[in-house]
Amino acid sequence: MDLYRAIVGFGFSFLILIQIWFRFTEVMSVLPVQTTWTRVLNTILLFLVALEPYLFNILPLFLSPLQTFSELYDVTSSLYALDIGAIYGILAVFTHILASEERKLVAPDLLRRYKLSRNLEIVVATIFLVSAIPQIWTLDARYTIWASTFFVYRGGNLVRGLQKRRKAP
C-alpha cells in the first residue's frame, strides 16, 4: 500500500509539474525580454523545480529514529506547498510582464487572456501557500486542495471559451 501511495503521489506531483512546464513554455515563447530580473526569476524557478522531487522522494531517506513517516510527510508536504506556491508566483510575475499594456509585448486582443491567466496563477499560488500551514491541513486534505488547482485552470479555460463564443458573430 505504501508503494501504491508513493506512486500516486509521484504521479500527482508530476502532473502539477507538467502543467507548470506547459504554462512556462507558453509564457517564455512570447516573453522576448531577457533582463537581469527575468534571469534571476528563471534561476530561482529552476531551483524550485529541482527541489520539488527532492521533498517527497529523498527526504524520507533521512528519517531520524525519533520521527514517524507521518511527521516527516507533514513537514515535507508543507515545504512542497511552499515550493509549488512560489513557482506559481513566479509564473504570475512572468505573465504579469506579458499582460503589461505599456510594454506592448502581446497584441491588445490577447491582453485579457494574459490578465486572466495571471489572476488564475495568483489564485493557484495562494491555494498552495495557504495549504502549507501545518496546523490547519492534513496530508489528505492538502492533496484534495492541490487537486482543486487543476479545476481552477480548467475553469479559466472554460471562461475564455465562453467569452470567445459571446464575441463571435
N, C-alpha and C positions, 0 to 999 in steps of 0.2 A: 504494500500500500504506500509506503514511503517513496519508493521508486516511481510509482504512478503519479503521486502528488508532485514529485520533483520534476518529472517530465511535463506535466500540465503547467506547472509554474514557469518552467523554462519556455515552453511554447507560448504562454501568455506574454511573458516579457519580450519574446522575440516579435510577436505581433505588434506590441507597442513600439519597439524599435523600428520595425518596418514602416509603420505609419509615420514615425518621425523622419525616417530616411526619405520617404516619398515627398513629404512636405518640404524637407530641407533642400532636396534636389530641385523641386519646383521653384522655390524661392531663389536659390542661388543661380539658377539658369537665367533668371530675369535681373538679378541684382549685379550690375556690372562694376560696382564700386568696390575696390579693394583698398580701403583705408586702414590706418593703424587700428582704429576702433573695431572694424569688422574682422580684421585678422585676430585681434585679441579674443573677440567673442567666438570666432571659429576654433581657436586653440582651446578655450575653456569648454566649448561644446564637444570637441574631440576627447578631451579628458573625461568629461561626464559620461559620454557614450562608452568609453573604455572601462569606466568604473562600474557601470551597470551590471555586467555579468559577474564581476568580482563579488558584488554584495551577496548574491544568492548562491553562488557556486563554490567560492573559495573560502569565504569567512567561516562556514560551518566546520572546516577542517581545523580551525584554531580554537575550537570549543574547549574551554577550561573544564576541569572535572567538577567545579562548583556550579557550572551553568547547565541549564537544561536546553534542549533544542528550541522549545517554545520561547524561552527568554532571548536566545540569540536571534531567532527569526523575528521577534518583536522589534529588536534593535535594528536588524538589517532591513526589515520592511519599512521602518521609519526612514532610514538612510536612503533606501531605494525611492521612496516617495519624494524625498527632498531632491534627489538626483534627477528624476524624471520631471519634477516640477520646474527645476532650474533649466532643464533642456527646453521645455515648452516655453519658459520665459524668454530664453534667448531666441527661439524661433519667432516669438511675438515681437521682439525687438527688430529682427530682420524684416519681418512682414510690415512692421510699422514704418521702417525706412522706405519700403516699396510703396506703401499707402500714402506717403507724404506728398501732397499735391505740389508743393513748391519745388520738389526735386525733379518732378516730371520723369520718373523712371518707368512708369507704365502709362498706357493710354488712359485718357479720362474715363472711358466707359468701363475700365477694369478697376477703378479706384474703390467702388462699393464692394466688389468681390474681395479685394485685399483687406479692406477695413473689416469686413465680416470675418474673414479668416483670422485676422489679428485678434479680434474680440473673442473668437472661439478658442484660440490658443491661450489667451489670458484666462478664460474660464477653466480650461483643462489644467493649466499650470496651478491655478488656485485650488482646484479639486485635489491635485496631488499634494500640494503643500499643506493643506488643511488635514489631509489624511495622515500626515506624518506625526501628528500629535499623539504620542504613545498612550496617554491616559484615556483617550476617547475611543479608539478603534481597536478591534481585534484583527488578527490577520485575515480571517474570512470576511469581515466587514470591509477591510481595505481592498481585497480582491473585487468585491462587489462594486465598491465605489470606483475603482480603477476601470472596471469593465464599462461603467456608465460613460466613460470618456469616449468610447467608440461611438456611442449614440449621440454625443454632442456633435461630433464631426458629421455623422450621417444626417443629423437634423439640420445642420448648416447647409449641407449639400441639397437637402430637400427644399429648404427655404430659397436657396439660389435658383433651383429649378422652377419653383413656383413663381418667383419674381420674373424669370425669363419668359414663362408662359403668359403672364399678365401683360408684358410689354409687346409680345408678338402680336401682329395684326390678325 
